[in-house]
Amino acid sequence: MKKIKGRTSLFGRRGLKTKIILGLSMATLAAACGSTSSSSTATTAATSATSSSSSGITIAFNMGAEADPFFISMNIGAEAEAKKLGVKLIWQGDPSLYSPATQIPIVDQLLALHPSALIIAPTDPNALQPAVNQAVSEGIPVFNVDTHVANMAKVVSFITGDNTQGGQAAADAMAKAMHYTAGKTYQVVVGLSSPTATTNTARLAGFKAEIAAKYPGIQIVSTAYSESVAATANTNVNNWLTQYPHLAGIFAIDGTNATGASSALQAHGLVGKVALVGYDAYSNNVALLQTGVFSALIAQNPTEEGAMSVANAVKYLRQGKKATGIPKQIILPNVVLTPSTPAAQLAKYTYATA
C-alpha cells in the first residue's frame, strides 16, 4: 500500500497514538488473515481500552478505505475536535479497500473494546446494519457519517453532503463541458466505488434524474466499480475507452475514481476530448482541474463532517445520552469547482491533508 506522508503507526495512518490502537489493529489483521491468535490479541486490546478510557469518553470511528484522502481529511477534523473536547478517539478502517467484507471485521473488533460511542461510515447499508444493531443492544450509541445504514431509527444522528444535488450538478457540468446540443447523442460512463454505498447511489440517482429532465441525448452506456482503488478505476476507464471509441464523458463518482480516470485520459491523450467530471477535491485532482484535465469537481467538506460527528457524539454522552439539540440529519452543501474557479476559492475547498 502507498505510504501517506506524515502519517505514522499501523497501516501508515496518523493519529492512532496509543497502545489501544496497536492492539486493535493487530487483532483486526489477525482476524482478516484467519489467525488463531486473534482472540487473545483482541482480549489484550479490550483490556487496554477499558483501563485507558475508564476516566473519560472513548469514541470509536470506523470507515472504509482509510487511506482515501476524503477520510484522511475527515480524520483531521475528528481528531482536532476530540482533542478540543478532551476525549479519546480510536480511528480505524481498512487500509485501502472500500467494502463491507473488509469493514465488518474491523467494526466487530471496535465493538469488542466497548467504546462510549460508535461513529461509522457504512460501506453497505444492509451489511453493516447488524453491527449497528449490536452496538445499540450493548448500550453503545451510534452515529452515521457520510453514508448510513438502511434502518436509522436507532441511529442518533447522520451527517453527510448533499449527494443527490451533487449528482445533479455533475450532470449539468458534464453537459456544459460536452457543449450539449439538443438532437445529438452523447455516450457517457460512470465510475463508482460501491453499488450499494448510499453516497454512490444518491449521486448516481441525481445524475440520472438531471439527465432525464434536461439532457435526453446523453446515454449512460456503462457503470463499473473500484472499491476505492484508483488503479482499478484506471483499468475500468481503459476498458471503456476501448469499448466505446466515441465516448464523450466520464462521471467519476468519488475521489479515487476521479484519480484513476484522470490518469487514464492523460495516458491516452484524451484530455479535453472526453469530458471528465469528478467528485472530491483531493489536492492532486484540484491541480489537474487547474490544467483542464477535469471539467469540474464536486467538493464536499469531510473535515467538518468528522468534527461535527465527534462533537455530536460527545454532546449526546455528556447530556446523559439525550439527543437534545442534536439534529437527526445534517446535510452539508457541495461546491462545484471548475478550471475558472479563483485560486483562493480552490484552496478553500481543497481537502486537508496530513
Backbone hydrogen bonds in HBPLUS format (Angstrom, degrees):
<---DONOR---> <-ACCEPTOR-->    atom                        ^
c    i                          cat <-CA-CA->   ^        H-A-AA   ^      H-
h    n   atom  resd res      DA  || num        DHA   H-A  angle D-A-AA Bond
n    s   type  num  typ     dist DA aas  dist angle  dist       angle   num
A0007-ARG N   A0004-ILE O   3.18 MM   3  5.81 155.7  2.25 143.1 140.9     1
A0012-GLY N   A0009-SER O   2.92 MM   3  5.47 137.8  2.10 145.6 145.6     2
A0021-ILE N   A0018-THR O   3.11 MM   3  5.68 128.9  2.38 109.7 118.7     3
A0023-GLY N   A0019-LYS O   2.97 MM   4  6.10 170.1  1.98 151.0 153.1     4
A0024-LEU N   A0020-ILE O   2.89 MM   4  6.11 162.4  1.92 149.9 155.6     5
A0025-SER N   A0021-ILE O   2.73 MM   4  5.84 171.1  1.74 155.6 158.0     6
A0026-MET N   A0022-LEU O   2.98 MM   4  6.08 161.2  2.02 148.7 153.9     7
A0027-ALA N   A0023-GLY O   2.99 MM   4  6.16 154.1  2.05 144.1 151.6     8
A0028-THR N   A0024-LEU O   2.87 MM   4  6.13 157.1  1.92 152.4 159.1     9
A0029-LEU N   A0025-SER O   2.89 MM   4  6.08 164.8  1.91 151.5 155.2    10
A0030-ALA N   A0026-MET O   2.92 MM   4  6.06 160.6  1.96 146.4 152.1    11
A0031-ALA N   A0027-ALA O   2.88 MM   4  6.06 157.4  1.93 146.6 153.2    12
A0032-ALA N   A0028-THR O   2.89 MM   4  6.12 157.8  1.94 149.9 156.0    13
A0033-CYS N   A0029-LEU O   3.05 MM   4  6.27 143.7  2.19 143.5 152.7    14
A0035-SER N   A0030-ALA O   2.79 MM   5  4.92 160.3  1.83 153.8 150.3    15
A0034-GLY N   A0031-ALA O   3.11 MM   3  5.04 155.3  2.18  99.9 107.6    16
A0041-THR N   A0037-SER O   3.16 MM   4  6.34 161.2  2.20 154.9 160.7    17
A0042-ALA N   A0038-SER O   2.92 MM   4  6.02 162.3  1.95 150.1 154.5    18
A0043-THR N   A0039-SER O   3.03 MM   4  6.26 153.4  2.10 144.9 152.2    19
A0044-THR N   A0040-SER O   3.05 MM   4  6.29 156.5  2.10 146.3 151.7    20
A0045-ALA N   A0041-THR O   2.96 MM   4  6.26 160.4  2.00 151.6 157.0    21
A0046-ALA N   A0042-ALA O   2.83 MM   4  6.02 160.4  1.87 151.6 157.0    22
A0047-THR N   A0043-THR O   2.99 MM   4  6.18 158.8  2.04 148.1 153.3    23
A0048-SER N   A0044-THR O   3.03 MM   4  6.27 160.0  2.07 148.8 154.2    24
A0049-ALA N   A0045-ALA O   2.87 MM   4  6.11 161.4  1.90 153.2 158.3    25
A0050-THR N   A0046-ALA O   2.94 MM   4  6.12 159.1  1.98 149.7 154.8    26
A0051-SER N   A0047-THR O   3.12 MM   4  6.32 163.4  2.15 149.5 153.2    27
A0052-SER N   A0048-SER O   2.98 MM   4  6.09 156.8  2.03 150.5 157.3    28
A0053-SER N   A0049-ALA O   3.04 MM   4  5.98 141.7  2.19 145.4 153.2    29
A0056-GLY N   A0053-SER O   3.13 MM   3  5.39 166.6  2.15 112.0 116.2    30
A0088-LYS N   A0057-ILE O   2.91 MM  31  6.18 167.7  1.93 166.7 163.0    31
A0116-SER N   A0058-THR O   2.78 MM  58  5.18 140.1  1.94 141.1 154.3    32
A0059-ILE N   A0088-LYS O   2.81 MM  29  6.10 170.2  1.82 155.4 156.3    33
A0090-ILE N   A0059-ILE O   2.81 MM  31  6.12 168.0  1.82 160.4 162.5    34
A0060-ALA N   A0117-ALA O   3.00 MM  57  6.28 173.3  2.01 163.1 161.2    35
A0119-ILE N   A0060-ALA O   2.77 MM  59  6.13 167.6  1.79 166.9 171.3    36
A0061-PHE N   A0090-ILE O   2.74 MM  29  5.93 165.0  1.77 175.5 170.2    37
A0092-GLN N   A0061-PHE O   2.97 MM  31  6.29 170.6  1.97 174.5 175.2    38
A0062-ASN N   A0119-ILE O   2.80 MM  57  6.24 162.9  1.83 162.5 166.9    39
A0121-ALA N   A0062-ASN O   2.92 MM  59  6.37 151.0  2.00 153.8 163.4    40
A0068-ASP N   A0065-ALA O   3.00 MM   3  5.66 165.3  2.02 122.6 127.4    41
A0066-GLU N   A0094-ASP O   2.84 MM  28  6.00 155.5  1.90 169.3 176.0    42
A0067-ALA N   A0095-PRO O   3.15 MM  28  5.73 138.8  2.32 135.7 143.5    43
A0071-PHE N   A0068-ASP O   2.84 MM   3  5.44 121.2  2.19 117.1 130.5    44
A0072-ILE N   A0068-ASP O   2.95 MM   4  6.27 148.6  2.05 148.7 157.8    45
A0073-SER N   A0069-PRO O   2.97 MM   4  6.04 160.7  2.01 142.5 146.4    46
A0074-MET N   A0070-PHE O   3.03 MM   4  6.30 150.2  2.12 137.4 146.3    47
A0075-ASN N   A0071-PHE O   2.80 MM   4  5.91 152.2  1.87 141.8 149.0    48
A0076-ILE N   A0072-ILE O   3.08 MM   4  6.39 150.1  2.17 145.0 152.2    49
A0077-GLY N   A0073-SER O   3.25 MM   4  6.62 158.2  2.30 148.1 152.3    50
A0078-ALA N   A0074-MET O   2.92 MM   4  6.17 159.6  1.96 151.3 157.6    51
A0079-GLU N   A0075-ASN O   2.80 MM   4  5.91 168.3  1.82 156.0 158.9    52
A0080-ALA N   A0076-ILE O   3.08 MM   4  6.14 159.4  2.13 143.2 149.0    53
A0081-GLU N   A0077-GLY O   3.10 MM   4  6.25 157.9  2.15 144.4 150.1    54
A0082-ALA N   A0078-ALA O   2.91 MM   4  6.11 158.3  1.96 149.7 156.3    55
A0083-LYS N   A0079-GLU O   2.95 MM   4  6.12 160.5  1.98 149.8 154.5    56
A0084-LYS N   A0080-ALA O   2.99 MM   4  6.15 157.5  2.04 142.7 149.4    57
A0085-LEU N   A0081-GLU O   2.94 MM   4  6.13 152.1  2.02 148.4 155.1    58
A0086-GLY N   A0082-ALA O   2.90 MM   4  5.92 114.3  2.35 137.0 152.7    59
A0087-VAL N   A0082-ALA O   3.00 MM   5  5.21 168.5  2.02 146.7 149.3    60
A0086-GLY N   A0083-LYS O   3.26 MM   3  5.06 148.5  2.36  95.1 104.3    61
A0098-TYR N   A0227-GLU O   2.98 MM 129  4.64 153.6  2.05 126.6 128.2    62
A0102-THR N   A0099-SER O   3.27 MM   3  5.60 134.2  2.49 104.0 114.2    63
A0103-GLN N   A0099-SER O   3.04 MM   4  6.21 146.7  2.15 145.7 156.1    64
A0104-ILE N   A0100-PRO O   2.97 MM   4  5.73 173.3  1.97 150.6 151.3    65
A0106-ILE N   A0103-GLN O   3.07 MM   3  5.39 121.8  2.43 106.1 120.7    66
A0107-VAL N   A0103-GLN O   3.03 MM   4  6.35 162.2  2.07 162.2 167.6    67
A0108-ASP N   A0104-ILE O   2.99 MM   4  6.14 154.1  2.05 153.3 160.9    68
A0109-GLN N   A0105-PRO O   3.12 MM   4  6.34 150.8  2.21 138.4 145.2    69
A0110-LEU N   A0106-ILE O   2.99 MM   4  6.31 151.8  2.07 146.5 154.7    70
A0111-LEU N   A0107-VAL O   2.95 MM   4  6.17 157.8  2.00 148.7 153.7    71
A0112-ALA N   A0108-ASP O   3.09 MM   4  6.34 141.2  2.25 139.6 150.0    72
A0113-LEU N   A0110-LEU O   3.02 MM   3  5.34 149.9  2.11 105.4 114.7    73
A0114-HIS N   A0111-LEU O   2.97 MM   3  5.26 161.7  2.01 110.6 116.6    74
A0118-LEU N   A0141-PRO O   2.93 MM  23  6.27 166.8  1.95 166.3 170.2    75
A0143-PHE N   A0118-LEU O   2.85 MM  25  6.25 151.0  1.93 157.6 165.0    76
A0120-ILE N   A0143-PHE O   2.88 MM  23  6.33 160.3  1.92 166.2 171.4    77
A0145-VAL N   A0120-ILE O   3.18 MM  25  6.16 146.7  2.30 130.8 134.3    78
A0128-LEU N   A0124-ASP O   3.30 MM   4  6.04 157.0  2.36 144.0 147.8    79
A0150-ALA N   A0125-PRO O   2.95 MM  25  4.72 154.1  2.02 120.7 114.1    80
A0129-GLN N   A0126-ASN O   3.14 MM   3  5.11 151.5  2.22 100.1 108.8    81
A0132-VAL N   A0128-LEU O   3.24 MM   4  6.60 156.7  2.30 151.0 157.2    82
A0133-ASN N   A0129-GLN O   2.86 MM   4  6.13 164.7  1.88 160.8 165.5    83
A0134-GLN N   A0130-PRO O   2.84 MM   4  6.01 153.5  1.91 145.4 152.7    84
A0135-ALA N   A0131-ALA O   2.99 MM   4  6.22 162.8  2.02 147.4 151.4    85
A0136-VAL N   A0132-VAL O   3.02 MM   4  6.29 168.0  2.03 155.8 158.2    86
A0137-SER N   A0133-ASN O   2.95 MM   4  6.14 156.9  2.00 146.8 153.5    87
A0138-GLU N   A0134-GLN O   3.03 MM   4  6.29 133.0  2.26 144.3 156.8    88
A0138-GLU N   A0135-ALA O   3.06 MM   3  5.17 133.9  2.28  97.9 110.9    89
A0140-ILE N   A0135-ALA O   2.84 MM   5  4.99 159.7  1.88 152.1 145.2    90
A0139-GLY N   A0136-VAL O   3.00 MM   3  5.07 161.9  2.03 108.5 112.2    91
A0156-VAL N   A0142-VAL O   2.87 MM  14  6.02 152.3  1.95 171.9 175.9    92
A0144-ASN N   A0157-SER O   2.97 MM  13  6.34 154.3  2.04 158.7 163.5    93
A0159-ILE N   A0144-ASN O   3.14 MM  15  6.56 149.2  2.24 136.5 143.0    94
A0147-THR N   A0145-VAL O   2.68 MM   2  5.51 136.3  1.86 112.0  97.1    95
A0146-ASP N   A0159-ILE O   2.69 MM  13  6.02 150.2  1.78 159.5 165.9    96
A0155-VAL N   A0152-MET O   3.06 MM   3  4.88 159.6  2.10 102.2 108.7    97
A0158-PHE N   A0328-LYS O   2.98 MM 170  6.21 136.3  2.18 127.1 139.6    98
A0330-ILE N   A0158-PHE O   2.77 MM 172  6.19 155.1  1.83 161.9 168.1    99
A0160-THR N   A0330-ILE O   3.00 MM 170  6.44 156.3  2.06 164.9 172.5   100
A0332-LEU N   A0160-THR O   2.77 MM 172  6.13 165.6  1.79 153.3 156.8   101
A0163-ASN N   A0161-GLY O   2.97 MM   2  5.60 119.2  2.35 111.9  95.1   102
A0162-ASP N   A0332-LEU O   2.91 MM 170  5.89 126.3  2.21 173.3 163.8   103
A0166-GLY N   A0162-ASP O   2.94 MM   4  6.15 145.4  2.06 142.4 153.4   104
A0167-GLY N   A0163-ASN O   2.99 MM   4  6.26 151.3  2.07 146.9 152.6   105
A0168-GLN N   A0164-THR O   3.07 MM   4  6.40 154.6  2.13 147.7 154.9   106
A0169-ALA N   A0165-GLN O   2.85 MM   4  6.10 159.5  1.89 150.9 156.5   107
A0170-ALA N   A0166-GLY O   2.96 MM   4  6.15 146.8  2.07 140.2 149.4   108
A0171-ALA N   A0167-GLY O   3.11 MM   4  6.40 150.2  2.20 143.0 149.8   109
A0172-ASP N   A0168-GLN O   3.09 MM   4  6.45 157.6  2.14 150.3 156.0   110
A0173-ALA N   A0169-ALA O   2.93 MM   4  6.15 160.8  1.97 149.1 154.5   111
A0174-MET N   A0170-ALA O   2.84 MM   4  5.98 151.5  1.92 145.1 153.4   112
A0175-ALA N   A0171-ALA O   2.96 MM   4  6.17 165.9  1.98 150.6 153.6   113
A0176-LYS N   A0172-ASP O   3.02 MM   4  6.23 158.7  2.07 147.2 153.2   114
A0177-ALA N   A0173-ALA O   2.95 MM   4  6.11 159.7  1.99 146.3 151.8   115
A0178-MET N   A0174-MET O   2.98 MM   4  6.19 147.8  2.08 150.3 158.8   116
A0180-TYR N   A0175-ALA O   2.91 MM   5  5.02 171.7  1.92 155.6 156.0   117
A0179-HIS N   A0176-LYS O   3.12 MM   3  5.04 156.2  2.18 101.1 108.3   118
A0184-LYS N   A0181-THR O   3.16 MM   3  5.91 161.0  2.19 143.9 145.5   119
A0186-TYR N   A0217-GLY O   2.85 MM  31  6.02 157.3  1.90 148.5 146.5   120
A0219-GLN N   A0186-TYR O   2.74 MM  33  5.94 172.5  1.74 170.5 170.0   121
A0248-ALA N   A0187-GLN O   2.80 MM  61  5.40 160.5  1.84 151.1 157.7   122
A0249-GLY N   A0187-GLN O   3.30 MM  62  6.71 141.5  2.46 146.7 148.6   123
A0188-VAL N   A0219-GLN O   2.85 MM  31  6.02 162.0  1.89 162.7 160.3   124
A0221-VAL N   A0188-VAL O   2.90 MM  33  6.08 150.8  1.98 165.6 175.1   125
A0189-VAL N   A0249-GLY O   3.10 MM  60  6.59 146.9  2.22 142.9 150.6   126
A0251-PHE N   A0189-VAL O   2.92 MM  62  6.31 164.2  1.95 156.7 161.6   127
A0190-VAL N   A0222-SER O   3.07 MM  32  6.54 152.1  2.15 146.8 155.6   128
A0224-ALA N   A0190-VAL O   3.19 MM  34  6.75 143.4  2.33 156.8 164.5   129
A0191-GLY N   A0251-PHE O   2.97 MM  60  6.31 154.9  2.03 144.7 152.4   130
A0253-ILE N   A0191-GLY O   2.86 MM  62  5.87 158.7  1.90 162.9 168.8   131
A0192-LEU N   A0224-ALA O   2.86 MM  32  6.10 175.6  1.87 168.1 169.6   132
A0226-SER N   A0192-LEU O   2.88 MM  34  6.34 128.9  2.14 133.4 148.9   133
A0227-GLU N   A0193-SER O   3.00 MM  34  4.37 142.7  2.14 115.5 121.3   134
A0201-THR N   A0197-ALA O   3.04 MM   4  6.32 166.5  2.05 161.4 165.5   135
A0202-ALA N   A0198-THR O   3.07 MM   4  5.97 156.2  2.12 137.0 143.4   136
A0203-ARG N   A0199-THR O   3.00 MM   4  6.16 159.8  2.04 150.5 156.0   137
A0204-LEU N   A0200-ASN O   2.99 MM   4  6.13 162.6  2.02 150.7 155.7   138
A0205-ALA N   A0201-THR O   2.96 MM   4  6.06 154.2  2.03 140.5 148.0   139
A0206-GLY N   A0202-ALA O   2.95 MM   4  6.16 158.2  2.00 146.0 151.5   140
A0207-PHE N   A0203-ARG O   2.90 MM   4  6.09 157.7  1.96 148.4 154.8   141
A0208-LYS N   A0204-LEU O   2.91 MM   4  6.10 165.8  1.93 152.5 155.7   142
A0209-ALA N   A0205-ALA O   2.93 MM   4  6.05 159.6  1.97 147.3 153.4   143
A0210-GLU N   A0206-GLY O   3.03 MM   4  6.16 160.0  2.07 146.9 151.7   144
A0211-ILE N   A0207-PHE O   3.11 MM   4  6.31 156.2  2.17 146.0 152.6   145
A0212-ALA N   A0208-LYS O   2.94 MM   4  6.15 163.6  1.97 152.1 156.5   146
A0213-ALA N   A0209-ALA O   2.99 MM   4  6.14 149.4  2.09 142.9 151.2   147
A0214-LYS N   A0210-GLU O   2.94 MM   4  5.95 151.1  2.02 146.8 153.6   148
A0215-TYR N   A0211-ILE O   2.77 MM   4  4.59 143.8  1.90 123.3 134.5   149
A0218-ILE N   A0215-TYR O   3.05 MM   3  5.83 170.7  2.06 126.7 129.7   150
A0229-VAL N   A0226-SER O   3.11 MM   3  5.43 145.6  2.23 107.4 116.4   151
A0232-THR N   A0229-VAL O   3.07 MM   3  5.42 124.7  2.39 105.4 118.8   152
A0233-ALA N   A0229-VAL O   3.11 MM   4  6.48 158.3  2.16 152.4 159.0   153
A0234-ASN N   A0230-ALA O   2.86 MM   4  6.12 149.8  1.95 147.6 156.3   154
A0235-THR N   A0231-ALA O   3.05 MM   4  6.33 153.9  2.12 141.9 147.9   155
A0236-ASN N   A0232-THR O   2.95 MM   4  6.26 156.5  2.00 149.9 156.6   156
A0237-VAL N   A0233-ALA O   3.04 MM   4  6.34 156.6  2.10 148.5 153.8   157
A0238-ASN N   A0234-ASN O   2.97 MM   4  6.26 159.8  2.02 150.1 156.0   158
A0239-ASN N   A0235-THR O   2.98 MM   4  6.22 156.1  2.04 150.9 156.9   159
A0240-TRP N   A0236-ASN O   3.00 MM   4  6.32 153.8  2.07 144.3 151.7   160
A0241-LEU N   A0237-VAL O   2.90 MM   4  6.15 159.7  1.94 156.3 161.2   161
A0242-THR N   A0238-ASN O   3.26 MM   4  6.51 140.3  2.42 138.9 148.1   162
A0242-THR N   A0239-ASN O   3.23 MM   3  5.29 129.9  2.49  95.6 108.3   163
A0243-GLN N   A0239-ASN O   2.94 MM   4  6.18 160.3  1.98 150.4 156.4   164
A0244-TYR N   A0240-TRP O   2.67 MM   4  5.64 158.3  1.71 159.1 162.9   165
A0247-LEU N   A0244-TYR O   3.04 MM   3  5.31 146.1  2.16 126.6 122.7   166
A0275-ALA N   A0248-ALA O   2.96 MM  27  6.20 152.9  2.03 147.6 139.5   167
A0250-ILE N   A0275-ALA O   2.76 MM  25  6.20 150.2  1.85 163.4 173.7   168
A0277-VAL N   A0250-ILE O   2.98 MM  27  6.30 169.3  1.99 172.5 175.4   169
A0252-ALA N   A0277-VAL O   2.88 MM  25  6.20 155.1  1.94 154.8 162.2   170
A0279-TYR N   A0252-ALA O   3.04 MM  27  6.34 116.2  2.46 154.6 171.8   171
A0258-ALA N   A0254-ASP O   2.96 MM   4  6.20 147.5  2.07 149.0 159.4   172
A0259-THR N   A0255-GLY O   2.91 MM   4  6.20 152.5  1.99 147.4 154.3   173
A0260-GLY N   A0256-THR O   3.04 MM   4  6.27 165.8  2.06 148.0 151.1   174
A0261-ALA N   A0257-ASN O   2.91 MM   4  5.99 160.0  1.95 146.3 152.2   175
A0262-SER N   A0258-ALA O   2.95 MM   4  6.02 160.8  1.99 147.9 153.0   176
A0263-SER N   A0259-THR O   3.26 MM   4  6.46 160.6  2.30 148.0 152.2   177
A0264-ALA N   A0260-GLY O   3.22 MM   4  6.40 151.2  2.31 141.6 149.3   178
A0265-LEU N   A0261-ALA O   3.00 MM   4  6.27 163.9  2.03 156.3 159.7   179
A0266-GLN N   A0262-SER O   3.09 MM   4  6.25 158.5  2.13 145.5 151.4   180
A0267-ALA N   A0263-SER O   3.01 MM   4  6.13 156.4  2.07 142.3 148.8   181
A0268-HIS N   A0264-ALA O   3.08 MM   4  6.29 145.1  2.20 146.3 155.0   182
A0270-LEU N   A0265-LEU O   2.91 MM   5  5.06 168.4  1.92 155.1 153.7   183
A0269-GLY N   A0266-GLN O   3.15 MM   3  5.07 158.0  2.20 100.9 107.4   184
A0273-LYS N   A0270-LEU O   2.93 MM   3  5.06 155.9  1.99 120.2 126.5   185
A0274-VAL N   A0270-LEU O   3.14 MM   4  6.00 145.3  2.27 175.1 164.6   186
A0295-SER N   A0276-LEU O   2.72 MM  19  5.43 165.6  1.74 148.6 153.5   187
A0278-GLY N   A0296-ALA O   2.98 MM  18  6.37 163.0  2.01 155.6 154.3   188
A0298-ILE N   A0278-GLY O   2.86 MM  20  6.35 146.9  1.97 139.7 149.8   189
A0280-ASP N   A0298-ILE O   2.72 MM  18  5.73 154.6  1.78 164.1 155.2   190
A0351-TYR N   A0281-ALA O   2.90 MM  70  5.73 168.5  1.91 148.4 152.2   191
A0286-VAL N   A0282-TYR O   2.88 MM   4  6.13 150.3  1.96 156.2 165.2   192
A0287-ALA N   A0283-SER O   3.09 MM   4  6.34 154.3  2.16 144.9 151.2   193
A0288-LEU N   A0284-ASN O   3.08 MM   4  6.41 149.5  2.17 141.3 149.6   194
A0289-LEU N   A0285-ASN O   2.83 MM   4  6.07 138.9  1.99 139.0 150.9   195
A0290-GLN N   A0286-VAL O   3.10 MM   4  6.41 151.1  2.19 145.8 152.0   196
A0291-THR N   A0288-LEU O   3.22 MM   3  5.13 135.7  2.43  92.4 104.3   197
A0293-VAL N   A0288-LEU O   2.93 MM   5  5.28 146.0  2.05 161.2 154.3   198
A0292-GLY N   A0289-LEU O   3.06 MM   3  5.12 160.0  2.11 104.8 110.9   199
A0297-LEU N   A0337-LEU O   2.87 MM  40  5.11 153.2  1.94 143.9 150.8   200
A0337-LEU N   A0297-LEU O   2.81 MM  40  5.11 177.0  1.81 162.8 163.9   201
A0299-ALA N   A0335-VAL O   2.77 MM  36  5.12 174.0  1.77 161.8 160.1   202
A0335-VAL N   A0299-ALA O   3.03 MM  36  5.12 154.1  2.10 140.0 147.7   203
A0305-GLU N   A0301-ASN O   3.10 MM   4  6.40 155.6  2.16 148.6 156.3   204
A0306-GLY N   A0302-PRO O   2.94 MM   4  6.15 160.8  1.98 152.4 155.7   205
A0307-ALA N   A0303-THR O   3.09 MM   4  6.33 164.8  2.11 148.4 152.5   206
A0308-MET N   A0304-GLU O   2.84 MM   4  5.92 169.5  1.85 155.6 158.8   207
A0309-SER N   A0305-GLU O   3.03 MM   4  6.07 154.2  2.10 143.5 150.3   208
A0310-VAL N   A0306-GLY O   3.22 MM   4  6.45 164.0  2.25 149.5 152.5   209
A0311-ALA N   A0307-ALA O   2.95 MM   4  6.16 164.0  1.98 151.6 156.8   210
A0312-ASN N   A0308-MET O   2.91 MM   4  6.05 159.3  1.95 148.9 153.7   211
A0313-ALA N   A0309-SER O   3.03 MM   4  6.22 158.1  2.08 146.1 152.3   212
A0314-VAL N   A0310-VAL O   2.96 MM   4  6.17 167.1  1.98 157.6 160.4   213
A0315-LYS N   A0311-ALA O   2.95 MM   4  6.07 160.3  1.99 146.4 152.5   214
A0316-TYR N   A0312-ASN O   2.93 MM   4  6.06 161.0  1.97 147.7 152.6   215
A0317-LEU N   A0313-ALA O   3.08 MM   4  6.32 159.9  2.12 147.6 152.6   216
A0318-ARG N   A0314-VAL O   2.89 MM   4  6.05 165.5  1.91 156.0 160.0   217
A0319-GLN N   A0315-LYS O   2.96 MM   4  6.02 124.6  2.27 140.6 153.8   218
A0321-LYS N   A0316-TYR O   2.77 MM   5  4.92 130.8  2.01 148.3 155.8   219
A0320-GLY N   A0317-LEU O   3.07 MM   3  5.32 148.8  2.18 112.9 114.3   220
A0326-ILE N   A0323-ALA O   2.96 MM   3  5.31 160.2  2.00 139.6 136.9   221
A0341-THR N   A0338-THR O   2.96 MM   3  5.29 167.2  1.98 116.7 120.9   222
A0345-GLN N   A0342-PRO O   3.00 MM   3  5.35 123.0  2.34 106.6 120.6   223
A0346-LEU N   A0342-PRO O   3.01 MM   4  6.38 155.7  2.07 153.7 161.5   224
A0347-ALA N   A0343-ALA O   2.91 MM   4  6.14 159.8  1.96 151.7 156.8   225
A0348-LYS N   A0344-ALA O   3.09 MM   4  6.25 146.7  2.21 136.8 145.5   226
A0349-TYR N   A0345-GLN O   3.28 MM   4  6.56 146.9  2.39 145.2 151.8   227
A0350-THR N   A0346-LEU O   2.97 MM   4  6.04 121.4  2.32 146.6 161.6   228
